[in-house]
Amino acid sequence: MADAIKSNSLMNAHLLQRSAEIITDIFDKSRWALLLTPVFLFFQTYIFNDFDYLKWLVVLMSLDTALGFGLALIRREIDKDKFGDILLKIIVYSSCLIVGHVLENFTVSGDTIPGGNYMKVLIYVAIIIKEAISVLNNAGKISKRLVPQFILARLKDFDETGDFKNFNDPPKPKQDESK
């Protein structure tokens, strides 16, 4: 019986110790939550808050990076400087996303300005289309027969002009550069 009491006491001590660890862990996390909540609210209000869009952009950027890396492997042209381009792309895209958020949300005398949402959508769509074009270009370079060239031509036209000009017209034939 003495062994059972001793075993029970050890188990209770262990439970008390584990409970204290859990409470301490919760307190530490809540302290971080108290510190980070105002920062996160500031970020959402003044910097960026469209995280659903961001998920799609990250998907395309990841796919573009993977295809670009695969293409470099196939061509045996791996260059460490290209990894710096990824960081540059993140900085530029982040800046554009912040500008879009500011254009949509800034106020003058307490009123938001009409057209700000349009500008934000325009910036966001342009970035997504730019990444989609890059993904398709990389895929087309890996295998020209799997990605129809007329699709790439149409998307490049959009990329350069920001509009699908002459969308119903047949694609222009490539001019012979040897002449």
C-alpha positions in Angstrom: 0.0 0.0 0.0 2.9 2.3 0.7 4.2 1.8 -2.8 0.8 2.7 -4.3 0.7 5.9 -2.2 4.2 6.7 -3.3 3.4 6.0 -7.0 0.2 8.1 -6.7 2.2 11.0 -5.2 4.7 10.8 -8.0 2.0 10.8 -10.6 0.3 13.8 -8.9 3.6 15.7 -8.8 4.1 15.0 -12.5 0.6 16.2 -13.3 1.1 19.3 -11.3 4.4 20.0 -13.0 2.9 19.4 -16.4 -0.1 21.7 -15.6 2.3 24.4 -14.5 4.2 24.0 -17.8 0.9 24.3 -19.8 -0.2 27.4 -17.9 3.2 29.0 -18.4 3.1 28.2 -22.1 -0.4 29.7 -22.4 0.8 32.8 -20.5 3.8 33.2 -22.8 1.7 32.8 -25.9 -0.9 35.2 -24.7 1.8 37.8 -23.9 3.0 37.5 -27.5 -0.6 37.8 -28.7 -1.0 41.0 -26.6 2.2 42.4 -28.1 1.5 41.3 -31.7 -2.2 42.1 -32.0 -1.7 45.9 -32.4 1.1 45.3 -34.9 -1.1 43.0 -36.9 -4.1 45.4 -36.8 -1.8 48.2 -38.0 -0.5 46.0 -40.8 -4.0 45.1 -41.9 -5.3 48.6 -41.8 -2.4 50.5 -43.3 -0.2 48.1 -45.2 -2.0 45.0 -46.6 -5.0 42.8 -45.8 -6.0 40.7 -48.9 -4.5 37.4 -47.7 -6.8 35.4 -50.0 -5.2 37.1 -53.0 -1.8 36.6 -51.5 -2.3 32.8 -51.4 -2.9 32.7 -55.1 0.0 34.9 -55.9 2.3 32.7 -53.8 1.0 29.6 -55.7 1.9 31.2 -59.0 5.3 32.5 -57.8 6.2 29.1 -56.4 5.2 27.4 -59.6 7.1 29.9 -61.7 10.2 29.5 -59.5 10.0 25.7 -59.7 9.6 25.7 -63.5 12.4 28.3 -63.9 14.7 26.2 -61.7 13.7 23.1 -63.7 14.4 24.9 -67.0 17.8 26.0 -65.6 18.6 22.4 -64.6 17.7 21.1 -68.1 19.8 23.7 -69.8 22.6 23.4 -67.2 22.5 27.1 -66.6 22.0 27.3 -62.9 23.1 30.8 -61.7 23.2 31.9 -58.1 22.3 35.4 -59.2 18.9 34.2 -60.3 18.0 33.5 -56.7 18.5 37.2 -56.0 16.0 37.9 -58.7 13.4 36.0 -56.6 14.0 38.3 -53.7 13.8 41.4 -56.0 10.5 40.0 -57.3 9.1 39.7 -53.8 10.2 43.2 -52.9 8.7 44.7 -56.1 5.4 42.8 -55.8 5.1 43.6 -52.1 5.5 47.3 -52.9 2.9 47.1 -55.6 0.5 45.3 -53.3 1.0 47.9 -50.6 0.4 50.7 -53.1 -2.8 49.0 -54.2 -4.0 48.7 -50.6 -3.2 52.3 -49.9 -5.0 53.5 -53.1 -8.1 51.6 -52.0 -8.1 52.7 -48.4 -6.6 56.2 -48.0 -9.0 58.9 -46.9 -9.2 62.6 -47.4 -11.3 64.4 -44.8 -12.5 61.0 -43.6 -13.8 59.9 -47.1 -12.2 57.3 -49.3 -11.6 58.4 -52.8 -13.6 56.9 -55.6 -11.6 54.8 -58.0 -9.2 53.5 -55.4 -10.6 50.0 -55.5 -10.4 50.0 -59.3 -6.7 50.9 -59.1 -6.1 48.1 -56.6 -7.8 45.5 -58.7 -5.9 46.7 -61.8 -2.6 46.3 -59.9 -3.5 42.9 -58.5 -4.8 41.5 -61.8 -1.7 42.8 -63.6 0.6 41.0 -61.2 -1.3 37.7 -61.4 -1.4 37.8 -65.2 2.4 38.6 -65.3 3.1 35.6 -63.1 0.7 33.4 -65.1 2.5 34.4 -68.3 5.9 33.7 -66.7 4.7 30.2 -65.7 3.4 29.4 -69.2 6.5 30.8 -70.8 8.7 28.6 -68.6 6.5 25.6 -69.3 6.6 26.4 -73.0 10.4 26.6 -72.9 10.5 23.2 -71.2 8.2 21.6 -73.8 7.1 23.7 -76.8 4.6 21.1 -78.0 2.7 21.0 -74.7 2.0 24.7 -74.4 0.3 26.1 -77.6 2.3 29.1 -78.9 -0.9 31.0 -79.8 -1.7 31.2 -76.1 1.7 32.6 -75.2 1.3 35.1 -78.1 -2.1 36.3 -76.8 -0.9 36.6 -73.2 2.2 38.5 -74.3 0.0 40.9 -76.2 -2.0 41.5 -73.0 1.2 41.8 -70.9 2.6 44.5 -73.2 -0.5 46.6 -73.7 -2.7 45.7 -70.7 -5.6 44.9 -73.0 -6.6 42.0 -75.2 -6.4 43.9 -78.4 -7.9 42.2 -81.5 -8.8 39.2 -79.3 -11.2 37.8 -82.0 -8.7 38.2 -84.8 -6.4 35.3 -85.6 -2.9 35.6 -84.1 -0.3 37.4 -86.2 2.2 35.2 -87.9 5.8 35.5 -86.8 7.8 37.6 -89.1 10.9 36.1 -90.6 13.9 37.8 -89.0 16.3 36.5 -91.5 15.2 39.0 -94.1 
